Amino acid sequence: MIRNNKSQCQCGNTSDPNGCCDGSHLNKILKMKIGIFTIITLLITSTSIGQGLTLDTSSSKLKWTGKEITSKQHYGSLVFKSGILTLEKNKPVSGKFIVDMKTLKNEDLPEDYRGRLEAHLKSDDFFSVDKFSEAILEITNPVADSEKFKMEGFLTIKEITHAVTFTMTNTNNNWKANLSFDRSKYDVRFRSGTFFENLGDKLILDEIVIETDLVFN
């Protein structure tokens, strides 16, 4: 008599006609474990890589403001060419934004006078946009987070790059980023106290303020 060495399957999940354990249920358990492991791996990987957000350039806004030593100031807009922001656990960790300097506009003067100021700002006295058509902000490191995310990065204007710090906020997916930079560091010299003396009330301050509303797809 030939002894059947197979034991009865305790879980009842077998394809053996005598109800003996043939290992088929082990294959299903193994597949289930592999599936769970794959899901966990994907979750860990996606968390470590982060979430990439692409900027909606048509909906996002950038406002610039420049001031003179008097109370006089001018402000206007620029258009983004592209942008991407990487989040980890809903916090910004890196990103890159490119601005089209040829789109520089003034918005405080009457329309009849705007063209003259815009042409001057685009000229070699200021930003030389025909030679340097892009400004680039690269986010390299989050410094601290609270209601406002403090960020470090590099700002490139006229192919000159300097480190900057700035803040970002997010309220109901309404992202804002505000920064200021010293124009004299980017060789923007016109009526700058860094390069010229005795300008009196003709002095234009070196600080340029940037305010943005960022919309992501």
C-alpha positions, 0 to 999 in steps of 0.5 A: 500500500502506498502511503500518501504523505500529504496532510489534510489542508487545514485552511480548506484552500486546495486544488487536491481532490482528496483535500490534501495540502498541495501548496496552492494556497501558499502561492496565493498567500505569497502573491498577496504578500508581494502585492502588499510589499509593492504598495508599501514600497511605492508609498515610501518611494513617492514620499521620499521623491516628493510631489512635483507641481507644475506652474500654471503660467497663464493664471500665476501673477508676479508684481514688482515694485521699485521706489525712489528716495522720495515717496514716489514708486513704480510697480508693474508685472512680469510673466512666468515662462515656467515653474515647478515646485516639489513638495514633501509632506505638503512642504516645499523643498525645491523648485525652479521658476523662470520669468520672461523679462521681455514681458516687463510692464508698468501698471501705475502710470497712465497708458500714454506714459507707460511705454517710455518707462517700460522701454527704459527698464528694458534697456541697458540702464536697467535689465538689458532684456534683449541680452538677458531675456530670463530671470531664474529663481531656484529653490535649494533648501527649506530653512524653517516652516511654520505658517510661513515657509522660509526658503533659501535659493539662488536668483539669477538676473543678467546671468549674475547669480546670488543667494536669496532667502524668501517666504512662501505661504499656502492657504487652501492651495493658494500659494504666495512667494514674496522676496526682495533683492538688491538690484545693484548686485545684478549690475542694475546701476541707473541712479543707484547710490551704490554706484553714484554719489550726490543723487539727492532726490533723484536716488532710486533705491536698490531694493526691488520687491517681488510679490507672487500669486502661484497657481499650480496644475 
